[in-house]
Amino acid sequence: MKSTVVKHLKPEFEPVAVVWTDDIPDDALQFKEGRFGCILYLFAEASRRGRVAGGSRDTVVCPGGRAAFGFGVDIVESKPRLDHLAALFSKGLESARDQAAYHEKIEAARPSWRPVLEFGERRHHSFDMARKWILDCLPRYDVPNRYVLFKPLSETDPDENARAVIFPVSPLELAGLTTLLGSVVEGTDPLHVPQGADCLRIACFAYDQYEAEPPRAVLGMLDVDGRQVMRKRFRDDTLTLTIPMPLFLRIEQEAENSVLQIPAWSKLRSEN
């Protein structure tokens, strides 16, 4: 897909399309069935190395990754798992309702995971708030296709079922894109900044915005854990801006006569 936005923005990193499909290329990167893996790695491979990457219900086993891709939210079907995640998302062992059972999970975890489990991710101040967020705020999708793919935008066909485009952005690129988005979205806020993990911000939260009117772009890579995963692959000042496809098509139409043509932008871009 030739993008007018990319032509004028000139981003350092390749934007990535999120595609729903029933087919996956033979050379696409997937996790092995049953093996845990973070889908942020798949996104990074698509952006940094130009690889098609993705997964299915068989290859994405992380509950968060499954929810992010839209393969259901099975964590709410199990009270022990729901309680475990409510503790993890709040203050870990301190928040756990069954501290003995939670402590057993800490002891059984890989050493690298134990501090996260013990202290929690501190996304919510309490167990109850975290549990309510999981039940009421986490987008729920059961996509009708077998695979969700991360595809370099330049290799994505316009006829594919792309749901969003993820831009890894510098502060300057974020400024340009935010201004461009604001020029086509009525009101004062073209961005959505949801609480949650970064895997959710580059997929299911953008699915929600696909259906919204007006749709907004989702700002991401704001999660402490997500930044740990991404810091070896992007710079510390890199964020993500995930633009649902209806909104991306709007800014594609505007990009030829937008903030990306004014002298101030050209000067900033040349000095960067």
Buried (B, 14 or more C-beta within 10 A) or exposed (E): BEBBBBEBBEBBBBBBBBBBBEEBBEEBBBBEEEEEBBBBBBBBBBBBEEBBBBBBBBBBBBBBBBBBBBBBBEBBEEEEBBBBBBBBBBBBBEBBEEEEEBBEBBEEBEEEEBEBBBEBBBBBEEBEBBBEBBEEEBBEBEBEBBBBBBBBBBBBEEEBBBBBBBBBBBEBBBBBBBBBBBBBBEEEEBBBEBBBBBBBBBBBBBBBBBEEEBBBBBBBBBBEBBBEBBEEBBEEEBBBBBBBBBBBBBBBEBBEEBBBEEEEBEEEBEEE
